[in-house]
Every structure is written in structure tokens, then in C-alpha cells.
Amino acid sequence: MGFLNTLAKTIEAQHEKMEKIKNEVERLKYKSNDELLSIAKDSSFFGASQAEKQAARYILNKRRSGEM
């Protein structure tokens, strides 16, 4: 039973992470490519969150491929 609880918590954490990224994509999708590059490359401690960085990279990749 412990394995199932651990698995359920892992799946829930992944779902929350994906929701954060999805929300960041919605928030960032109107930013310029330069602004997105700045966010994606931010390495300062109090800078962009991981979700922001992943969302910025996702948007940039989609724009490059012509999907966005």
C-alpha cells in the first residue's frame, strides 16, 4: 500500500507542476522573444521560477517551429 501512496503523491506533484507551467505559458505568451530569452536564461537566486523558465522555453520552441 505504501507504494501506491507514494505513486499517487508523485502523480499529484507532477500534475501541480504541469498546471504551474500551463499558467505561466498563458501569462508569458504575449512577451517578446527577447523578454522570454531573458527569463529562460535567468540564473539569479530570486529570479524566475522553474515554471517560468520552462514556460518561456516552451513558448520560444513553439514560435521557432511555427506552431505559435
Beta strands, then each sheet from edge to edge (+ up, - down):
end
